[in-house]
Amino acid sequence: MTATIIDGRATAQRLHARITARVAELAVSHSLVPGLAVILVGEDPASQVYVGNKTRQAQAAGIRHFDHRLPIGATTQELIDLVKALNAREDVHGILVQLPLPPGVDDSAVLAAIDPSKDADGFHAINVGRLSLGEPATVPCTPLGCLSLIRQVIPVMSGKRALVIGRSNIVGKPMAQLLLQNDCTVTIAHSRTRDLPQLCAESDILVAAIGRPRAIAGAWIRPGAVVIDVGINRIDDGSGKSRLVGDVDYDSAVLRAGAITPVPGGVGPMTIACLLLNTLNAAQRIRFGPTAEQLAP
Ligand SMILES: Nc1nc(=O)c2c([nH]1)NC[C@@H]1CN(c3ccc(C(=O)N[C@@H](CCC(=O)O)C(=O)O)cc3)C=[N+]21
């Protein structure tokens, strides 16, 4: 058996097209143009690439984009002041603070300063709490994108055994919440977990978000399982050139899985599309109130 390849790039393009259409409608009918502000501190090259991609895609969708680049020495207070200024702007509906912030900056204080209604990433404690309560919440972009990819191959997840590998606040924990909401039986594995291969062998859905290149062996995967690879690891390919690999050993996993996301072209493009989705939906809620129509992922 060889796995169905879940095409994240194509899925993200379809979502992007629906977002673009809704943005155009809002401009005509309500003169509403969603705005996304991005704060990037320092010069990390990977972050610059990601922010650049996002800028282009926001613009292509008709979403206004405000770039704030701060020097590496920016202080917690400077960042909080900038966030508060963006909270107050009527033309900004989504705020994203690119993580990680430089050492010495109190990232939780900066995230806490974001108006929860403008929290494009869903990292604010209010949105984290709402998600865990099952209330309407802004959901972090990467897990939201992963859920949409899983749904393509498993429309009804009820009763499925799902394993989330990784317990970060930005991927692992919210991913587990979303799977739980979809009536999966959810296990969260992490660096102290014993017998990960056995847990993998029991899982119908596997989401790998540990940040270690090819750490999940194909031989561990339950035959026919759905494998979502969140990892984006740049490795030396031996000849001095670098390439991207996931947290899953793709070449062996593709022979056992029922469906699998590639890296690149899997989860990454969905993360960006979901960021635009969160910004659009925030703009609709801010303008039309809590019962505003929302675009589905
Ligand atoms: N507040 C915050 N929110 C984030 O969502 C956030 C963040 N900080 N910090 C950094 C990470 C990283 N991230 C990526 C998103 C898309 C791709 C992406 O599109 N990747 C392409 C490949 C890109 C390439 O070739 O390098 C792909 O997987 O196909 C990658 C990385 C969002 N992040």
The ligand as an SDF file (V2000), in Angstrom:
LIG
                    3D

 33 36  0  0  0  0  0  0  0  0999 V2000
    3.2470   34.1400   16.0800 N   0  0  0  0  0  0  0  0  0  0  0  0
    3.6510   33.2130   15.2090 C   0  0  0  0  0  0  0  0  0  0  0  0
    2.7300   32.5650   14.4500 N   0  0  0  0  0  0  0  0  0  0  0  0
    3.1200   31.6070   13.5520 C   0  0  0  0  0  0  0  0  0  0  0  0
    2.2760   31.0100   12.8580 O   0  0  0  0  0  0  0  0  0  0  0  0
    4.5240   31.3300   13.4070 C   0  0  0  0  0  0  0  0  0  0  0  0
    5.4180   32.0480   14.2280 C   0  0  0  0  0  0  0  0  0  0  0  0
    4.9510   32.9570   15.1110 N   0  0  0  0  0  0  0  0  0  0  0  0
    6.7400   31.8350   14.1480 N   0  0  0  0  0  0  0  0  0  0  0  0
    7.3050   30.9470   13.1570 C   0  0  0  0  0  0  0  0  0  0  0  0
    6.3770   29.8360   12.7880 C   0  0  0  0  0  0  0  0  0  0  0  0
    6.7270   29.1550   11.4920 C   0  0  0  0  0  0  0  0  0  0  0  0
    5.5720   29.2820   10.6410 N   0  0  0  0  0  0  0  0  0  0  0  0
    5.5140   28.8210    9.3230 C   0  0  0  0  0  0  0  0  0  0  0  0
    4.4040   28.9830    8.5200 C   0  0  0  0  0  0  0  0  0  0  0  0
    4.3820   28.5620    7.2060 C   0  0  0  0  0  0  0  0  0  0  0  0
    5.4800   27.9400    6.6440 C   0  0  0  0  0  0  0  0  0  0  0  0
    5.4400   27.4940    5.2350 C   0  0  0  0  0  0  0  0  0  0  0  0
    4.6770   27.9590    4.4340 O   0  0  0  0  0  0  0  0  0  0  0  0
    6.2970   26.5210    4.8500 N   0  0  0  0  0  0  0  0  0  0  0  0
    6.4200   26.0050    3.4980 C   0  0  0  0  0  0  0  0  0  0  0  0
    7.8720   25.9680    3.0560 C   0  0  0  0  0  0  0  0  0  0  0  0
    8.5760   27.2600    3.2270 C   0  0  0  0  0  0  0  0  0  0  0  0
   10.0670   27.1230    2.8820 C   0  0  0  0  0  0  0  0  0  0  0  0
   10.3610   26.6510    1.7810 O   0  0  0  0  0  0  0  0  0  0  0  0
   10.8940   27.4920    3.7320 O   0  0  0  0  0  0  0  0  0  0  0  0
    5.8920   24.5860    3.3900 C   0  0  0  0  0  0  0  0  0  0  0  0
    5.8750   23.9100    4.4300 O   0  0  0  0  0  0  0  0  0  0  0  0
    5.5360   24.1860    2.3050 O   0  0  0  0  0  0  0  0  0  0  0  0
    6.5890   27.7440    7.4250 C   0  0  0  0  0  0  0  0  0  0  0  0
    6.6030   28.1830    8.7570 C   0  0  0  0  0  0  0  0  0  0  0  0
    4.6310   30.0170   11.3040 C   0  0  0  0  0  0  0  0  0  0  0  0
    5.0380   30.3900   12.5230 N   0  0  0  0  0  0  0  0  0  0  0  0
  1  2  1  0
  2  3  2  0
  2  8  1  0
  3  4  1  0
  4  5  2  0
  4  6  1  0
  6  7  2  0
  6 33  1  0
  7  8  1  0
  7  9  1  0
  9 10  1  0
 10 11  1  0
 11 12  1  0
 11 33  1  0
 12 13  1  0
 13 14  1  0
 13 32  1  0
 14 15  1  0
 14 31  2  0
 15 16  2  0
 16 17  1  0
 17 18  1  0
 17 30  2  0
 18 19  2  0
 18 20  1  0
 20 21  1  0
 21 22  1  0
 21 27  1  0
 22 23  1  0
 23 24  1  0
 24 25  2  0
 24 26  1  0
 27 28  2  0
 27 29  1  0
 30 31  1  0
 32 33  2  0
M  CHG  1  33   1
M  END
$$$$
